[in-house]
Structures are given as structure tokens and as C-alpha cells.
Amino acid sequence: MQRGVMMSEAGWDRARWLWWLALLGGISFFVAVYLRLDGPAIWAWKTSGVGLLALWAATNARKKNGWLIAAVLGFGALGDWLLDAKGLVVGAAAFAAGHVIAIILYLTNRRATTTPSQRLLGWLTMPATLIIVWAMLSPAAGWWHAAVYSLFVAAMAAAAWTSRFPRYRTGIGAMLFLASDLFIFAGEGDVLSKDITMWLVWPLYFTGQALIAWGVVGTLAKEARG
């Protein structure tokens, strides 16, 4: 991916430095993951990546869709902080709220035409996710809580995949987000060692969020210029 192409497509003439700071915050946080650091300062570090993406999206927002993606990212950043500061349930609730907003954004921006394979993936994402979560976590007590939450993520990913936003940015980014959550469940269900999932969850999650932001904000900025 060439830097010049990325800049011209996204039209990052508003606070592009926030984008680069977001990447710095999100990528560097893997150091904290690897070293298993914890505490309020670490929670803030964790939040910085997606939080700055949200601020960058808000800076570039001009109409409803721009504010919706800023809200999606904002709830993602809030979820990042709440997971550690307040616990799983509260953090998951923040993420779920963001997923609902994202689903609204994507469904109101559906792709005009889709191929059969694209429609098939969109339709299969939710049932396949539910089956995977069931296989990894049942019959452990409370496994259905994870299943219900996973449906929010899967619906978001399916909607993103069939939206008009670039599939190889927003669509793949949403699928990476879903994959990161599935690896979390794999670690919790002892399907994979957490020493393995540690290398996958954060990179997939933050890469997914960055691609989602790039695809949506870049598309909207290009349309505003046109």
C-alpha cells in the first residue's frame, strides 16, 4: 500500500496527524499486551488508539454518516477502557451499543448490487459465528452470554461486508474485529492457549478498527470533495 495512494483516496486534509497518532497508540499497545501490564495508565494507553480514531472521524465528520462512524469508534474506545476499569459486562455493553450504531450506518448505506458469494457470506456470518461460539464454550455455564454478544459483532460484520463502503477496508476490517472476539472466546474456552491468542486478539482488533475507520471516513471525505 503506497502512502501517497492512501492519502489521496482518504482525503485526510483534516487533522491527519490524529490518524498517525492513533496508529502509534494502537500499535504500540501490543507492548503492554506482551508484558501483561495493568493499571489506569495502561487502560488509557489501550484506549488511545481507537479513541484517537474516533476523534479523527469526528474532526472529518460533515453529515450524519460521519457522526455515526465517529460514535461507533467512540463506543469502541469506551469499551476498551471499561473492560479493564469496570469489568466484562459493562465493557461489552459499550461495544454492543457501538455495534448497533454501526449496523444502522451500514444498513442505511447498503451496496447497490452484490454478487451471490458476497450475499452468501453476509447471510452465513451470524449462524456460523453462533455455531463456532457454541462449539468452543458450551456447555460451560453462561456460554450463551458470549453467544448473544457475538451475534451483535457478527451482524455488524455482515452489514459492513454488504455495505457500499470499501469491502477491502471496512468489510475486511469488520471481519477482523469479529475474528478477534472469536479468538478471545477460544482462549476462554481453552480451545487455544492464551499464550497463543495473546498474539492475535489485539492485532486483529486494532487493525480491524483502523480499516473500518479508514474505509468509512475516507469514502465520506471523498464524496464531500466531489
C-alpha positions as protocol buffer text, in pm:
chain_id: "A"
residue {
  index: 1
  type: MET
  ca { x: 0 y: 0 z: 0 }
}
residue {
  index: 2
  type: GLN
  ca { x: 158 y: 325 z: -109 }
}
residue {
  index: 3
  type: ARG
  ca { x: 142 y: 618 z: 126 }
}
residue {
  index: 4
  type: GLY
  ca { x: 52 y: 862 z: -149 }
}
residue {
  index: 5
  type: VAL
  ca { x: -237 y: 648 z: -273 }
}
residue {
  index: 6
  type: MET
  ca { x: -371 y: 610 z: 79 }
}
residue {
  index: 7
  type: MET
  ca { x: -362 y: 984 z: 136 }
}
residue {
  index: 8
  type: SER
  ca { x: -528 y: 1076 z: -192 }
}
residue {
  index: 9
  type: GLU
  ca { x: -809 y: 823 z: -153 }
}
residue {
  index: 10
  type: ALA
  ca { x: -895 y: 921 z: 200 }
}
residue {
  index: 11
  type: GLY
  ca { x: -861 y: 1294 z: 155 }
}
residue {
  index: 12
  type: TRP
  ca { x: -712 y: 1332 z: 500 }
}
residue {
  index: 13
  type: ASP
  ca { x: -681 y: 1709 z: 487 }
}
residue {
  index: 14
  type: ARG
  ca { x: -839 y: 1743 z: 831 }
}
residue {
  index: 15
  type: ALA
  ca { x: -611 y: 1659 z: 1123 }
}
residue {
  index: 16
  type: ARG
  ca { x: -430 y: 1373 z: 953 }
}
residue {
  index: 17
  type: TRP
  ca { x: -187 y: 1383 z: 1245 }
}
residue {
  index: 18
  type: LEU
  ca { x: -464 y: 1231 z: 1459 }
}
residue {
  index: 19
  type: TRP
  ca { x: -467 y: 927 z: 1228 }
}
residue {
  index: 20
  type: TRP
  ca { x: -95 y: 874 z: 1273 }
}
residue {
  index: 21
  type: LEU
  ca { x: -118 y: 924 z: 1649 }
}
residue {
  index: 22
  type: ALA
  ca { x: -399 y: 669 z: 1659 }
}
residue {
  index: 23
  type: LEU
  ca { x: -182 y: 415 z: 1477 }
}
residue {
  index: 24
  type: LEU
  ca { x: 105 y: 488 z: 1713 }
}
residue {
  index: 25
  type: GLY
  ca { x: -115 y: 440 z: 2019 }
}
residue {
  index: 26
  type: GLY
  ca { x: -284 y: 124 z: 1891 }
}
residue {
  index: 27
  type: ILE
  ca { x: 23 y: -49 z: 1751 }
}
residue {
  index: 28
  type: SER
  ca { x: 247 y: 34 z: 2045 }
}
residue {
  index: 29
  type: PHE
  ca { x: -9 y: -103 z: 2292 }
}
residue {
  index: 30
  type: PHE
  ca { x: 93 y: -454 z: 2196 }
}
residue {
  index: 31
  type: VAL
  ca { x: 398 y: -396 z: 2415 }
}
residue {
  index: 32
  type: ALA
  ca { x: 161 y: -372 z: 2713 }
}
residue {
  index: 33
  type: VAL
  ca { x: -21 y: -685 z: 2597 }
}
residue {
  index: 34
  type: TYR
  ca { x: 304 y: -880 z: 2565 }
}
residue {
  index: 35
  type: LEU
  ca { x: 435 y: -764 z: 2904 }
}
residue {
  index: 36
  type: ARG
  ca { x: 91 y: -815 z: 3064 }
}
residue {
  index: 37
  type: LEU
  ca { x: 91 y: -465 z: 3210 }
}
residue {
  index: 38
  type: ASP
  ca { x: -209 y: -333 z: 3400 }
}
residue {
  index: 39
  type: GLY
  ca { x: -331 y: -22 z: 3582 }
}
residue {
  index: 40
  type: PRO
  ca { x: -506 y: 307 z: 3500 }
}
residue {
  index: 41
  type: ALA
  ca { x: -221 y: 438 z: 3283 }
}
residue {
  index: 42
  type: ILE
  ca { x: -224 y: 117 z: 3081 }
}
residue {
  index: 43
  type: TRP
  ca { x: -603 y: 141 z: 3037 }
}
residue {
  index: 44
  type: ALA
  ca { x: -557 y: 493 z: 2898 }
}
residue {
  index: 45
  type: TRP
  ca { x: -286 y: 367 z: 2664 }
}
residue {
  index: 46
  type: LYS
  ca { x: -519 y: 91 z: 2546 }
}
residue {
  index: 47
  type: THR
  ca { x: -796 y: 343 z: 2480 }
}
residue {
  index: 48
  type: SER
  ca { x: -573 y: 586 z: 2292 }
}
residue {
  index: 49
  type: GLY
  ca { x: -570 y: 403 z: 1958 }
}
residue {
  index: 50
  type: VAL
  ca { x: -942 y: 377 z: 1890 }
}
residue {
  index: 51
  type: GLY
  ca { x: -1011 y: 693 z: 2090 }
}
residue {
  index: 52
  type: LEU
  ca { x: -793 y: 894 z: 1853 }
}
residue {
  index: 53
  type: LEU
  ca { x: -956 y: 722 z: 1555 }
}
residue {
  index: 54
  type: ALA
  ca { x: -1290 y: 843 z: 1692 }
}
residue {
  index: 55
  type: LEU
  ca { x: -1156 y: 1196 z: 1732 }
}
residue {
  index: 56
  type: TRP
  ca { x: -1015 y: 1187 z: 1380 }
}
residue {
  index: 57
  type: ALA
  ca { x: -1352 y: 1068 z: 1244 }
}
residue {
  index: 58
  type: ALA
  ca { x: -1535 y: 1342 z: 1435 }
}
residue {
  index: 59
  type: THR
  ca { x: -1293 y: 1604 z: 1301 }
}
residue {
  index: 60
  type: ASN
  ca { x: -1374 y: 1491 z: 947 }
}
residue {
  index: 61
  type: ALA
  ca { x: -1748 y: 1446 z: 1003 }
}
residue {
  index: 62
  type: ARG
  ca { x: -1967 y: 1669 z: 791 }
}
residue {
  index: 63
  type: LYS
  ca { x: -2303 y: 1490 z: 784 }
}
residue {
  index: 64
  type: LYS
  ca { x: -2496 y: 1214 z: 962 }
}
residue {
  index: 65
  type: ASN
  ca { x: -2285 y: 924 z: 838 }
}
residue {
  index: 66
  type: GLY
  ca { x: -1967 y: 1093 z: 952 }
}
residue {
  index: 67
  type: TRP
  ca { x: -2103 y: 1139 z: 1303 }
}
residue {
  index: 68
  type: LEU
  ca { x: -2230 y: 782 z: 1310 }
}
residue {
  index: 69
  type: ILE
  ca { x: -1885 y: 635 z: 1241 }
}
residue {
  index: 70
  type: ALA
  ca { x: -1736 y: 872 z: 1499 }
}
residue {
  index: 71
  type: ALA
  ca { x: -1991 y: 739 z: 1752 }
}
residue {
  index: 72
  type: VAL
  ca { x: -1912 y: 378 z: 1657 }
}
residue {
  index: 73
  type: LEU
  ca { x: -1543 y: 433 z: 1722 }
}
residue {
  index: 74
  type: GLY
  ca { x: -1618 y: 635 z: 2036 }
}
residue {
  index: 75
  type: PHE
  ca { x: -1814 y: 347 z: 2188 }
}
residue {
  index: 76
  type: GLY
  ca { x: -1532 y: 113 z: 2087 }
}
residue {
  index: 77
  type: ALA
  ca { x: -1282 y: 327 z: 2275 }
}
residue {
  index: 78
  type: LEU
  ca { x: -1516 y: 343 z: 2574 }
}
residue {
  index: 79
  type: GLY
  ca { x: -1547 y: -35 z: 2566 }
}
residue {
  index: 80
  type: ASP
  ca { x: -1169 y: -72 z: 2560 }
}
residue {
  index: 81
  type: TRP
  ca { x: -1143 y: 127 z: 2881 }
}
residue {
  index: 82
  type: LEU
  ca { x: -1445 y: -18 z: 3058 }
}
residue {
  index: 83
  type: LEU
  ca { x: -1340 y: -380 z: 3002 }
}
residue {
  index: 84
  type: ASP
  ca { x: -1042 y: -325 z: 3230 }
}
residue {
  index: 85
  type: ALA
  ca { x: -1173 y: -48 z: 3453 }
}
residue {
  index: 86
  type: LYS
  ca { x: -1526 y: -178 z: 3524 }
}
residue {
  index: 87
  type: GLY
  ca { x: -1542 y: -536 z: 3403 }
}
residue {
  index: 88
  type: LEU
  ca { x: -1658 y: -756 z: 3117 }
}
residue {
  index: 89
  type: VAL
  ca { x: -2033 y: -688 z: 3133 }
}
residue {
  index: 90
  type: VAL
  ca { x: -2008 y: -309 z: 3130 }
}
residue {
  index: 91
  type: GLY
  ca { x: -1738 y: -311 z: 2863 }
}
residue {
  index: 92
  type: ALA
  ca { x: -1935 y: -549 z: 2642 }
}
residue {
  index: 93
  type: ALA
  ca { x: -2242 y: -325 z: 2677 }
}
residue {
  index: 94
  type: ALA
  ca { x: -2044 y: -29 z: 2540 }
}
residue {
  index: 95
  type: PHE
  ca { x: -1922 y: -236 z: 2247 }
}
residue {
  index: 96
  type: ALA
  ca { x: -2274 y: -364 z: 2180 }
}
residue {
  index: 97
  type: ALA
  ca { x: -2404 y: -7 z: 2167 }
}
residue {
  index: 98
  type: GLY
  ca { x: -2137 y: 75 z: 1912 }
}
residue {
  index: 99
  type: HIS
  ca { x: -2226 y: -232 z: 1706 }
}
residue {
  index: 100
  type: VAL
  ca { x: -2592 y: -128 z: 1695 }
}
residue {
  index: 101
  type: ILE
  ca { x: -2493 y: 216 z: 1564 }
}
residue {
  index: 102
  type: ALA
  ca { x: -2260 y: 54 z: 1311 }
}
residue {
  index: 103
  type: ILE
  ca { x: -2536 y: -178 z: 1189 }
}
residue {
  index: 104
  type: ILE
  ca { x: -2762 y: 125 z: 1135 }
}
residue {
  index: 105
  type: LEU
  ca { x: -2483 y: 301 z: 946 }
}
residue {
  index: 106
  type: TYR
  ca { x: -2413 y: 4 z: 720 }
}
residue {
  index: 107
  type: LEU
  ca { x: -2775 y: -93 z: 655 }
}
residue {
  index: 108
  type: THR
  ca { x: -2859 y: 262 z: 551 }
}
residue {
  index: 109
  type: ASN
  ca { x: -2559 y: 252 z: 318 }
}
residue {
  index: 110
  type: ARG
  ca { x: -2613 y: -82 z: 152 }
}
residue {
  index: 111
  type: ARG
  ca { x: -2429 y: -172 z: -165 }
}
residue {
  index: 112
  type: ALA
  ca { x: -2649 y: -131 z: -472 }
}
residue {
  index: 113
  type: THR
  ca { x: -2553 y: -470 z: -615 }
}
residue {
  index: 114
  type: THR
  ca { x: -2378 y: -770 z: -460 }
}
residue {
  index: 115
  type: THR
  ca { x: -2254 y: -1094 z: -608 }
}
residue {
  index: 116
  type: PRO
  ca { x: -2401 y: -1428 z: -492 }
}
residue {
  index: 117
  type: SER
  ca { x: -2082 y: -1507 z: -298 }
}
residue {
  index: 118
  type: GLN
  ca { x: -2093 y: -1171 z: -122 }
}
residue {
  index: 119
  type: ARG
  ca { x: -2457 y: -1221 z: -25 }
}
residue {
  index: 120
  type: LEU
  ca { x: -2380 y: -1574 z: 91 }
}
residue {
  index: 121
  type: LEU
  ca { x: -2104 y: -1458 z: 324 }
}
residue {
  index: 122
  type: GLY
  ca { x: -2332 y: -1187 z: 459 }
}
residue {
  index: 123
  type: TRP
  ca { x: -2605 y: -1438 z: 536 }
}
residue {
  index: 124
  type: LEU
  ca { x: -2374 y: -1705 z: 679 }
}
residue {
  index: 125
  type: THR
  ca { x: -2174 y: -1480 z: 912 }
}
residue {
  index: 126
  type: MET
  ca { x: -2424 y: -1480 z: 1201 }
}
residue {
  index: 127
  type: PRO
  ca { x: -2519 y: -1852 z: 1207 }
}
residue {
  index: 128
  type: ALA
  ca { x: -2156 y: -1956 z: 1154 }
}
residue {
  index: 129
  type: THR
  ca { x: -2045 y: -1734 z: 1441 }
}
residue {
  index: 130
  type: LEU
  ca { x: -2312 y: -1876 z: 1669 }
}
residue {
  index: 131
  type: ILE
  ca { x: -2207 y: -2233 z: 1586 }
}
residue {
  index: 132
  type: ILE
  ca { x: -1839 y: -2154 z: 1647 }
}
residue {
  index: 133
  type: VAL
  ca { x: -1909 y: -1991 z: 1984 }
}
residue {
  index: 134
  type: TRP
  ca { x: -2135 y: -2280 z: 2087 }
}
residue {
  index: 135
  type: ALA
  ca { x: -1868 y: -2534 z: 1990 }
}
residue {
  index: 136
  type: MET
  ca { x: -1598 y: -2350 z: 2185 }
}
residue {
  index: 137
  type: LEU
  ca { x: -1783 y: -2256 z: 2503 }
}
residue {
  index: 138
  type: SER
  ca { x: -2079 y: -2486 z: 2567 }
}
residue {
  index: 139
  type: PRO
  ca { x: -2176 y: -2645 z: 2798 }
}
residue {
  index: 140
  type: ALA
  ca { x: -1991 y: -2410 z: 3035 }
}
residue {
  index: 141
  type: ALA
  ca { x: -2225 y: -2200 z: 3249 }
}
residue {
  index: 142
  type: GLY
  ca { x: -2315 y: -1869 z: 3091 }
}
residue {
  index: 143
  type: TRP
  ca { x: -2184 y: -1958 z: 2745 }
}
residue {
  index: 144
  type: TRP
  ca { x: -2496 y: -1810 z: 2592 }
}
residue {
  index: 145
  type: HIS
  ca { x: -2397 y: -1463 z: 2716 }
}
residue {
  index: 146
  type: ALA
  ca { x: -2097 y: -1482 z: 2484 }
}
residue {
  index: 147
  type: ALA
  ca { x: -2321 y: -1618 z: 2208 }
}
residue {
  index: 148
  type: VAL
  ca { x: -2566 y: -1328 z: 2235 }
}
residue {
  index: 149
  type: TYR
  ca { x: -2285 y: -1072 z: 2232 }
}
residue {
  index: 150
  type: SER
  ca { x: -2118 y: -1244 z: 1938 }
}
residue {
  index: 151
  type: LEU
  ca { x: -2437 y: -1202 z: 1735 }
}
residue {
  index: 152
  type: PHE
  ca { x: -2406 y: -823 z: 1768 }
}
residue {
  index: 153
  type: VAL
  ca { x: -2049 y: -840 z: 1634 }
}
residue {
  index: 154
  type: ALA
  ca { x: -2144 y: -1084 z: 1357 }
}
residue {
  index: 155
  type: ALA
  ca { x: -2439 y: -870 z: 1248 }
}
residue {
  index: 156
  type: MET
  ca { x: -2211 y: -567 z: 1236 }
}
residue {
  index: 157
  type: ALA
  ca { x: -1955 y: -756 z: 1027 }
}
residue {
  index: 158
  type: ALA
  ca { x: -2219 y: -891 z: 787 }
}
residue {
  index: 159
  type: ALA
  ca { x: -2371 y: -546 z: 742 }
}
residue {
  index: 160
  type: ALA
  ca { x: -2029 y: -392 z: 683 }
}
residue {
  index: 161
  type: TRP
  ca { x: -1944 y: -659 z: 424 }
}
residue {
  index: 162
  type: THR
  ca { x: -2256 y: -580 z: 220 }
}
residue {
  index: 163
  type: SER
  ca { x: -2238 y: -201 z: 265 }
}
residue {
  index: 164
  type: ARG
  ca { x: -2125 y: 43 z: -1 }
}
residue {
  index: 165
  type: PHE
  ca { x: -1804 y: 118 z: 189 }
}
residue {
  index: 166
  type: PRO
  ca { x: -1486 y: -42 z: 51 }
}
residue {
  index: 167
  type: ARG
  ca { x: -1500 y: -414 z: 115 }
}
residue {
  index: 168
  type: TYR
  ca { x: -1122 y: -447 z: 133 }
}
residue {
  index: 169
  type: ARG
  ca { x: -1108 y: -186 z: 406 }
}
residue {
  index: 170
  type: THR
  ca { x: -1434 y: -158 z: 601 }
}
residue {
  index: 171
  type: GLY
  ca { x: -1560 y: -506 z: 515 }
}
residue {
  index: 172
  type: ILE
  ca { x: -1238 y: -689 z: 597 }
}
residue {
  index: 173
  type: GLY
  ca { x: -1184 y: -465 z: 900 }
}
residue {
  index: 174
  type: ALA
  ca { x: -1521 y: -568 z: 1042 }
}
residue {
  index: 175
  type: MET
  ca { x: -1441 y: -936 z: 980 }
}
residue {
  index: 176
  type: LEU
  ca { x: -1107 y: -895 z: 1159 }
}
residue {
  index: 177
  type: PHE
  ca { x: -1294 y: -739 z: 1453 }
}
residue {
  index: 178
  type: LEU
  ca { x: -1520 y: -1047 z: 1462 }
}
residue {
  index: 179
  type: ALA
  ca { x: -1219 y: -1279 z: 1439 }
}
residue {
  index: 180
  type: SER
  ca { x: -1052 y: -1107 z: 1734 }
}
residue {
  index: 181
  type: ASP
  ca { x: -1357 y: -1173 z: 1952 }
}
residue {
  index: 182
  type: LEU
  ca { x: -1370 y: -1537 z: 1842 }
}
residue {
  index: 183
  type: PHE
  ca { x: -1007 y: -1577 z: 1946 }
}
residue {
  index: 184
  type: ILE
  ca { x: -1097 y: -1427 z: 2285 }
}
residue {
  index: 185
  type: PHE
  ca { x: -1365 y: -1694 z: 2322 }
}
residue {
  index: 186
  type: ALA
  ca { x: -1119 y: -1960 z: 2205 }
}
residue {
  index: 187
  type: GLY
  ca { x: -886 y: -1861 z: 2487 }
}
residue {
  index: 188
  type: GLU
  ca { x: -1165 y: -1854 z: 2743 }
}
residue {
  index: 189
  type: GLY
  ca { x: -1290 y: -2196 z: 2632 }
}
residue {
  index: 190
  type: ASP
  ca { x: -938 y: -2346 z: 2639 }
}
residue {
  index: 191
  type: VAL
  ca { x: -963 y: -2426 z: 2269 }
}
residue {
  index: 192
  type: LEU
  ca { x: -639 y: -2232 z: 2227 }
}
residue {
  index: 193
  type: SER
  ca { x: -382 y: -2133 z: 2485 }
}
residue {
  index: 194
  type: LYS
  ca { x: -396 y: -1770 z: 2591 }
}
residue {
  index: 195
  type: ASP
  ca { x: -24 y: -1761 z: 2516 }
}
residue {
  index: 196
  type: ILE
  ca { x: -130 y: -1805 z: 2153 }
}
residue {
  index: 197
  type: THR
  ca { x: -439 y: -1586 z: 2146 }
}
residue {
  index: 198
  type: MET
  ca { x: -236 y: -1304 z: 2303 }
}
residue {
  index: 199
  type: TRP
  ca { x: -60 y: -1266 z: 1968 }
}
residue {
  index: 200
  type: LEU
  ca { x: -385 y: -1249 z: 1774 }
}
residue {
  index: 201
  type: VAL
  ca { x: -658 y: -1067 z: 1967 }
}
residue {
  index: 202
  type: TRP
  ca { x: -520 y: -713 z: 1990 }
}
residue {
  index: 203
  type: PRO
  ca { x: -355 y: -701 z: 1643 }
}
residue {
  index: 204
  type: LEU
  ca { x: -674 y: -826 z: 1475 }
}
residue {
  index: 205
  type: TYR
  ca { x: -894 y: -593 z: 1678 }
}
residue {
  index: 206
  type: PHE
  ca { x: -699 y: -273 z: 1626 }
}
residue {
  index: 207
  type: THR
  ca { x: -623 y: -346 z: 1261 }
}
residue {
  index: 208
  type: GLY
  ca { x: -994 y: -406 z: 1213 }
}
residue {
  index: 209
  type: GLN
  ca { x: -1093 y: -79 z: 1378 }
}
residue {
  index: 210
  type: ALA
  ca { x: -834 y: 115 z: 1178 }
}
residue {
  index: 211
  type: LEU
  ca { x: -953 y: -38 z: 849 }
}
residue {
  index: 212
  type: ILE
  ca { x: -1317 y: 33 z: 936 }
}
residue {
  index: 213
  type: ALA
  ca { x: -1234 y: 396 z: 1011 }
}
residue {
  index: 214
  type: TRP
  ca { x: -1020 y: 437 z: 700 }
}
residue {
  index: 215
  type: GLY
  ca { x: -1284 y: 287 z: 472 }
}
residue {
  index: 216
  type: VAL
  ca { x: -1581 y: 486 z: 602 }
}
residue {
  index: 217
  type: VAL
  ca { x: -1415 y: 820 z: 674 }
}
residue {
  index: 218
  type: GLY
  ca { x: -1214 y: 806 z: 352 }
}
residue {
  index: 219
  type: THR
  ca { x: -1523 y: 733 z: 142 }
}
residue {
  index: 220
  type: LEU
  ca { x: -1726 y: 1011 z: 303 }
}
residue {
  index: 221
  type: ALA
  ca { x: -1441 y: 1261 z: 269 }
}
residue {
  index: 222
  type: LYS
  ca { x: -1400 y: 1176 z: -100 }
}
residue {
  index: 223
  type: GLU
  ca { x: -1773 y: 1222 z: -159 }
}
residue {
  index: 224
  type: ALA
  ca { x: -1772 y: 1556 z: 22 }
}
residue {
  index: 225
  type: ARG
  ca { x: -1490 y: 1680 z: -200 }
}
residue {
  index: 226
  type: GLY
  ca { x: -1670 y: 1560 z: -514 }
}
